[in-house]
Amino acid sequence: MVPMPITIKKQITFAVKWVIKLLKDSQRKVSLMSLVNLLIDSVYDKGLAIEKKNSVHSTATKNKYLVRYFS
């Protein structure tokens, strides 16, 4: 599956859905500070999710040049 860019509106929608799902999860205890830290990290492009996104993007960019040789 090739990563595709999504619009800012969809990014915000996915983020809000993720936060609501996280807060509704009855088995997980989430502190307010951990939620605030996650949101601040996402604003400043930090954290594990951003590192994973950048890793997937760099792998896709590297593989883009190999496609022409193997197709």
C-alpha positions in Angstrom: 0.0 0.0 0.0 1.4 3.4 -1.0 1.1 6.2 1.5 -1.0 9.0 0.1 -1.1 12.6 1.4 -4.4 13.7 3.0 -5.9 17.1 3.3 -5.6 19.2 6.4 -9.3 18.9 7.0 -9.1 15.1 7.0 -6.0 15.2 9.2 -7.9 17.2 11.8 -10.9 14.8 11.5 -8.7 11.7 12.1 -7.0 13.4 15.0 -10.3 14.3 16.7 -11.7 10.8 16.1 -8.5 9.3 17.6 -8.7 11.4 20.7 -12.4 10.6 21.2 -11.7 6.9 20.8 -8.8 7.1 23.2 -11.0 8.9 25.8 -14.0 6.5 25.4 -11.8 3.4 25.8 -12.9 2.1 29.2 -10.0 -0.3 29.7 -7.4 2.4 29.3 -6.7 5.0 31.9 -5.6 8.2 30.2 -4.4 11.1 32.3 -5.0 14.6 31.1 -1.3 15.4 31.1 -0.5 12.5 28.8 -3.2 13.6 26.4 -1.9 17.2 26.4 1.6 16.0 25.8 0.4 13.9 22.8 -1.4 16.9 21.3 1.6 19.2 21.9 4.0 16.6 20.3 1.7 16.4 17.3 1.6 20.2 16.9 5.4 20.4 16.9 6.0 17.3 14.8 7.5 15.2 17.6 6.8 11.8 19.0 6.7 8.2 17.9 3.9 8.6 15.4 5.7 11.4 13.6 8.9 9.3 13.5 7.0 6.4 12.1 5.4 8.6 9.4 8.8 10.0 8.4 10.2 6.5 8.3 7.4 5.3 6.0 7.8 8.4 3.8 11.5 8.0 3.4 11.1 4.3 2.6 8.5 5.1 0.0 10.7 7.8 -1.5 13.7 5.4 -1.8 11.5 2.7 -3.3 10.0 5.1 -5.9 13.3 5.1 -7.8 13.5 1.3 -7.8 10.1 0.8 -9.4 11.3 1.8 -12.8 14.0 -0.8 -12.8 11.8 -3.7 -11.7 8.6 -2.9 -13.6 
